[in-house]
Amino acid sequence: MFIDDDFLLDTPQAKTLFHDYAEHQPIIDYHSHLDAAAIADNRQFSNIAQLWLDGDHYKWRAMRTNGIPERLCSGDAPDREKYDAWAATVPRLLRNPLYHWTHLELRRPFGITGTLFGPDTAGDIWEKTSAMLQSGSMGALDILKKMNVEAVCTTDDPCDDLAAHRRHAASGDSVKLLPTFRPDKARAIHQGRAWMEWVDRLERASGMEIRDLAAFQKALASRHAWFARNGCKLSDHSLEAFDDESLSEEEAAALFAAARQGGEVAGRDAVRFSNYLMDFLAGLDAAAGWVRQLHVGALRNPNGAALRDLGPDTGFDAIADFTYIAPLGRLLDRSAQKGTLPSTILYNLNPRDNAAMAVLCGSFQDGVTAGKMQYGAAWWFLDQMDGMTRHLETLSQLGMLSRFVGMLTDSRSLLSYTRHEYFRRILCRMLGRDMAQGLVPDDMDMVGSMAADISYNNAKQYFNF
């Protein structure tokens, strides 16, 4: 049977590690793009297409490659037509991780096994999953519980009122729904009018008039504190340009004033202003005891026609090819010099940078907090079997795998929690092979406790949810 209980587990040790130590650990999803309101309101779904295809740009990319027109990907076609288009695409995806993920997502939470998904089976699967979803017991929150999710961190703009998070917290539900502070728009001074409009939003959200840089920072600090009061323990930042230097307070204030008056701030000035704000925000994170996440290496919207017609985050981004390790090190060092370097997770998108990123983490460990600097999980285009394996191998050789905080979904799909299972199977396969080959001790309690820590315990301790 394709994808049975021992999928990917090719040694007796791997099977024991997974089934006895990793499989049943709760999930702490510390980075996702799920809709907080859908979870808080336990949104109900009429059919699996709404779960599978709404907002999932991984699948949209694959469908386009298969010659599927846009109306059946991100467009306004009926759900069943989109579903049938996906069914026609999946058999073409052999050796792509989407083939594994699709069948894992049918297995959990729907319990569909022993059936390959394609046009010939799509009808029966549609009927079975629709009946389950329409039963009233498989809303968004119900699915999280079926997947053994303990905590979910969404990704939120500083101006968000966090109404859904507060509503969920008031319900007393066992699943934690926590915000993450994502202030990328605050740093996007090069975007001119869009940045000015966002600053206007920040004025309204903070209740503060923002005429100068000092007021801007005060408003950001106010929103940071608001997020903290609502359970936030992480920030998240996408870094797509680097400069070796930051700005003085006077220089940053002058650039802010020019931009606020409608002037253009671009090129190196814009990047250095971003650096200045990153240094400021690092201080806020450190003072609050938050974990900071830095995602590095995305090439955003290279297809301008697609951006114009469909907007961002629709599946057209790519992997960037630029050097950044030295200026990233200087960004970290500026905070370290001031004693304001928070616990930090570094993610790279270009696999070329695996070793450099893992080693850079080691350069800023403080000897106080175990695993303070984390080489983050294989991200986005890398969260497949080869990418996860390479990440784990690099971290093992150049860092400390036993302190790793494990996998995340980084997804807009509720069914993506099978990626945690996928990761745990890959981890246990690697450790099991090492045990079988004598590369690590064939001591199940010793290695099993490590698998359990990476799957759950390390994250539980690191994020202190």
Secondary structure, DSSP 8 states (H G I E B T S, - for coil): --S-TTTT--SHHHHHIIIIIITTS-EEE-S----HHHHHTT---SSHHHHHTTT-HHHHHHHHHTT--GGGTTSS--HHHHHHHHHHHGGGGTTSHHHHHHHHHHHTTT---S---STTTHHHHHHHHHHHHTTTS-SHHHHHHHTTEEEEE--B-TT---HHHHHHHHHT-SSEEE--B--HHHH-GGGTHHHHHHHHHHHHHHT----SHHHHHHHHHHHHHHHHHTT--EEEEEE----S----HHHHHHHHHHHHTT----HHHHHHHHHHHHHHHHHHHHHHT-EEEEEE-EE----HHHHHHH-SSSS--EE-----HHHHHHHHHHHHHHT---EEEEEESSGGGHHHHHHHHHTT--SSSTT-EEE----GGG-SHHHHHHHHHHHHHHS-GGG--------S-GGGGHHHHHHHHHHHHHHHHHHHHTSS---HHHHHHHHHIIIIIHHHHHH--
